[in-house]
Amino acid sequence: MYKKTKSSSSSSSKPFKPPLISNKPKHKNDADLLFRYKQLSHARNDKLANLDELIEKWRCISQTTSVQLFQLLNYADDLIFQDFLHTLSIDAERLGYSKEQDEFV
């Protein structure tokens, strides 16, 4: 995009630096676009915060239901919870289950 111009003294020339881009809008449309971008950015951050809350709710419900299902299926007390999750192809880390401590963290 930007090319260095050839000069006669290449050993003493400084490395090429592209021109700085100003964040100041030059036209009214640019100001409107910048304002809309900032609005969308704030909305995105709000949605991400809401997503974190939903993920935490999902994790809590998933932990509760997986324990209830384990208790229903483990009537002979011969199953291990970690193996139970593995059999169902459930990622224990995503569920918040620690294999070392054998409990949810």
LUMMARZA-352235 format. One line per 10 residues: their letters; for each residue x, y, z of C-alpha. Coordinates in Angstrom, 3 decimals, decimal comma, padded with zeros to 6 digits. Layout:
N
a = X/Y/Z | ... $
This chain:
105
mykktkssss = 000,000/000,000/000,000 | 002,685/002,504/001,004 | 006,000/002,155/-000,723 | 009,279/003,584/000,321 | 010,660/006,059/-002,154 | 014,134/005,380/-003,427 | 016,737/007,849/-002,346 | 020,383/008,241/-003,195 | 021,623/007,714/000,365 | 019,886/004,530/001,449 $
ssskpfkppl = 022,205/003,885/004,397 | 021,389/007,174/006,143 | 017,634/007,177/005,497 | 015,154/006,465/008,259 | 012,707/003,548/008,036 | 009,419/004,335/006,368 | 006,496/005,168/008,644 | 002,963/005,307/007,227 | 000,987/008,495/007,858 | -001,009/008,628/011,079 $
isnkpkhknd = -004,743/008,150/010,789 | -006,779/010,714/012,657 | -009,844/009,614/014,613 | -011,435/013,003/014,136 | -014,279/012,859/011,626 | -013,770/015,046/008,562 | -017,382/015,008/007,380 | -020,778/014,946/009,061 | -021,384/011,388/007,809 | -018,156/010,289/009,458 $
adllfrykql = -019,324/011,738/012,777 | -022,632/009,874/012,453 | -020,826/006,642/011,660 | -018,506/007,096/014,627 | -021,486/007,756/016,916 | -023,284/004,634/015,640 | -020,125/002,566/016,069 | -019,850/003,673/019,699 | -023,509/002,827/020,289 | -023,029/-000,651/018,813 $
sharndklan = -019,905/-001,150/020,880 | -021,774/-000,354/024,100 | -024,661/-002,619/023,090 | -022,195/-005,432/022,370 | -020,624/-005,051/025,813 | -024,078/-005,161/027,427 | -024,919/-008,325/025,498 | -021,639/-009,934/026,571 | -022,405/-009,174/030,213 | -025,849/-010,705/029,750 $
ldeliekwrc = -024,245/-013,725/028,074 | -022,004/-014,295/031,105 | -025,079/-014,350/033,349 | -026,802/-016,847/031,054 | -023,729/-019,089/030,949 | -023,597/-019,128/034,743 | -027,308/-020,032/034,938 | -026,778/-022,793/032,354 | -023,832/-024,173/034,333 | -025,820/-024,237/037,585 $
isqttsvqlf = -028,790/-025,990/035,974 | -026,536/-028,453/034,141 | -024,717/-029,358/037,340 | -027,991/-029,941/039,185 | -029,538/-032,057/036,445 | -026,388/-034,112/035,871 | -026,220/-034,970/039,588 | -029,924/-035,867/039,620 | -029,524/-038,084/036,558 | -026,444/-039,716/038,077 $
qllnyaddli = -028,370/-040,487/041,263 | -031,221/-042,012/039,249 | -028,916/-044,250/037,215 | -026,495/-045,151/040,000 | -028,901/-047,283/042,012 | -026,258/-049,994/042,583 | -023,593/-047,478/043,725 | -021,106/-048,858/041,214 | -020,700/-045,798/038,954 | -018,158/-042,995/039,283 $
fqdflhtlsi = -019,426/-039,509/038,422 | -016,411/-038,714/036,245 | -016,952/-041,886/034,187 | -020,659/-041,092/033,999 | -019,924/-037,683/032,447 | -017,417/-039,242/030,056 | -019,975/-041,856/028,953 | -022,453/-039,092/028,117 | -019,701/-037,143/026,257 | -020,054/-034,192/028,620 $
daerlgyske = -017,010/-031,969/029,036 | -016,372/-031,974/032,793 | -014,364/-028,737/032,677 | -017,138/-026,861/030,891 | -019,580/-028,141/033,480 | -017,265/-026,894/036,251 | -016,419/-030,357/037,591 | -012,951/-030,913/039,043 | -011,665/-034,439/038,469 | -008,977/-034,051/041,126 $
qdefv = -011,314/-032,827/043,868 | -014,241/-034,975/042,641 | -016,675/-032,058/043,035 | -017,972/-028,961/041,293 | -015,873/-025,841/041,675 $
